[in-house]
Structures are given as structure tokens and as C-alpha cells.
Amino acid sequence: MSINTFGHLFRVTTWGESHGPGLGATVDGCPPGVAIDEGAIQHWLDRRRPGQNRYTTQRREADAVRILSGVFEGRTTGTPVQLMIDNTDQRSKDYGDIRDKFRPGHADITYWQKYGHRDYRGGGRSSARETAARVAAGGLARAALNMLAPEIAIQGYLVQIGPHGIDRGRFDAEEIERNPFWCPDAQAAAQWGGYLDGLRKSGNSAGAAIEVVARGVPAGLGAPVYGKLDTDLAAAMMSINAVKGVEIGEGMAAAALTGEDNADEIFMGNDGQPVYSSNHAGGILGGISTGQEIVVRFAVKPTSSILRPRRTITRSGEAAEIVTRGRHDPCVGIRAVPVGEAMMACVILDHLLLHRAQMGGGVGHTPGRIG
């Protein structure tokens, strides 16, 4: 497998398997002088860490990150930063029954079709465990953004589990950190708890939708035609394991709007900066940031490793029935929230560096210059 790197100037290569000795990320292109230590990255990994409540897999991993290179005396040196996370709680024997079977809805079969060989222990590289490396890299990206553009803030939250969505009229940003679902609607979070308890006890799973918002992003990031900011954001979110759909701003709902309804009218604000009547575009027009909030949503499919019997085939093509035992998330979308935040941070930083490389920090005639 040769394509394990994303990014243009801020480049992240992830490596490792779910049940191997460890996993991690090699980050190249991080600016020098960024204040960083293992504790700063660990903060973000702890948000994704498994086993924190009954709604996530009970695999017990500390996800303790080690910085092996690229940092000296608490600051990045400009050379590649190597981030390492040990696997400490693998139970490979849980997968013995499926070594010759393919899980429906899982990448087992396509890995086999492509490579003729697969790591059946938790799915290898197709496991959501790979995303721990992305969150570690995202922690470094956040630290770099804090140095270069401290006004940028990134926040993710769940807006739907199964058929149950939030009521945006009850949206409370303070509530996001108060419940195990990163949910801004306390009533929805309470409903989700009962819903997932029932699914978990019955051996089933649910999908979810996550929204990630970046505030304080200056106008001018992104470039036509193949360097669009939303192109890279969509690719970054779609690359997360189990993601099956991505929207920017109004997304698919824009198809139901008229041009009059969809237009974000523009006015000049008192501070000499443009302001908009709405944000159907999700903060990006023509692939370039407008200075508004950047809004991305992505859909995560239900966990395919379930205790419900499903029909499948074996490696030799024989009909079979499969039940996946072991420790699995009843809704993998819950722990996808910090992953989406990490991917947003990596892409925004990458485009900030690209912009500075091309424009030297300025932006044409657009109000709201990037420093």
C-alpha cells in the first residue's frame, strides 16, 4: 500500500495496524519554533481514547504518545516530527473465528481482492484505530495554528445518531463537553443514550453525522481550480475510516434551494470588512475561504463488526454465516468527532502555509488580510 500520506506542505504519513506493536504518524513540513510537547498532543488523544464510557469500545488503550524526532527544547526544529503510540491491549484471538470470513459492510473483502492478503486482526489498516495517528498529527497542527493564526478555533460535535438528530433550536455549545456524545443538545444526548443502550444489548450498531466548524479562518485560503480548500477538506473527511458522505455548508440540501434563497448576500461592515446575511456556502466560495465560519459535515456508517448473524462468504468462496465477537463501538461516530477536528486542523494549516508561500502573507484586494 503506497498512498498513506496527505497534505501539500504540512504532510502527514500514518503507519501501523490495529493489532500490531504500535502505530503513529510522521509529520513533515511543520514550521520550526512551534511550542509542543507530548502533553499538548496527549490532550487531544485523550478525547478519542477508547474505553471511556459504555458507548465506545471497551478496548483499554492509554494512547500515550511519544515524540521521537523533530522537537528540541520544547519546540519544533523544522525537521520531520515522528509520533509513536504503542498498542497495549490487543486481543487478536477475538478475531480467530473470522480469519477466513469477510465481514459484510467491512473492508475485509476489498483488501483481500486488491492485495490477496489481509490482516484479519481488527482489520489492520482499515481499523478505526488508525485514526489515533491522525489525532496526534492534528494536535501538532493545532499548536502550529496557535502560533501562526491564534484566532482560529476548531470545534466538532455530533448532530445525529441513527435516525435521531439534534434540535438546532436547543443548540448549546457549552453542552458539547458535558456528555459522552459531544452533543450540543442535552435532550438529544439523553435520547441517544437510551437508543444506543438498546442497540448495544441487542448486538447491533448505529451510524452518525458529525459537524466540524472552524472559526476565525481568514479570507483567502484555497486556490482555483484543483487546489480548492473544500476539495481538500472533503478528501480529508472522506479518508476517515467508515465515512460515506461529506457536505460543505448547505451541502446536499442546496439542491432544494433557489438561487435567491441560496445566495449569501454581502454587505460592508462597520470595521471595513465584508459581512454576509447567511452562510449557505459554508465559508468557502470558488474553493477560497470567505472569512466566515467553515462548516463541514460527514456521515459515518454503522459499525460493521456486530453480534447479529449475517450471511457472507469465505476466502474460498463458500457460503457462511458470521458473527463478530470482541470489543467494538456500537457507534464509531462518537469517537470520530476528535478525528474530524484533527483533519480540519491539518487541512487549514496546510492551506495557510500554501497561501503564505504564494502570497507572502497578503491577499489581493480582499479585505481581511492574512498576517
Secondary structure, DSSP 4 states (H G I P E B T S, - for coil): ----EE-SSSEEEEEE-TTSSEEEEEEE-PPTT-B--HHHHHHHHHHH-SSSSTTS--------EEEEESEETTEE-SSPEEEEEE-----GGGGGGGTTB--TTSTHHHHHHHHS----STTGGGSGGGHHHHHHHHHHHHHHHHHH-TT-EEEEEEEEETTEE--GGG--GGGGGGSTT--S-HHHHHHHHHHHHHHHHTT----EEEEEEEESPPTT--BTTTB-HHHHHHHHHHTSTTEEEEEETTGGGGGGS-HHHH---EEE-TTSSEEES--TTTTEETTEE-SS-EEEEEEEPPPS--SS-EEEEBTTS-EEEE---S---S-TTTTHHHHHHHHHHHHHHHHHHHHHHHHTT--SS-SS---
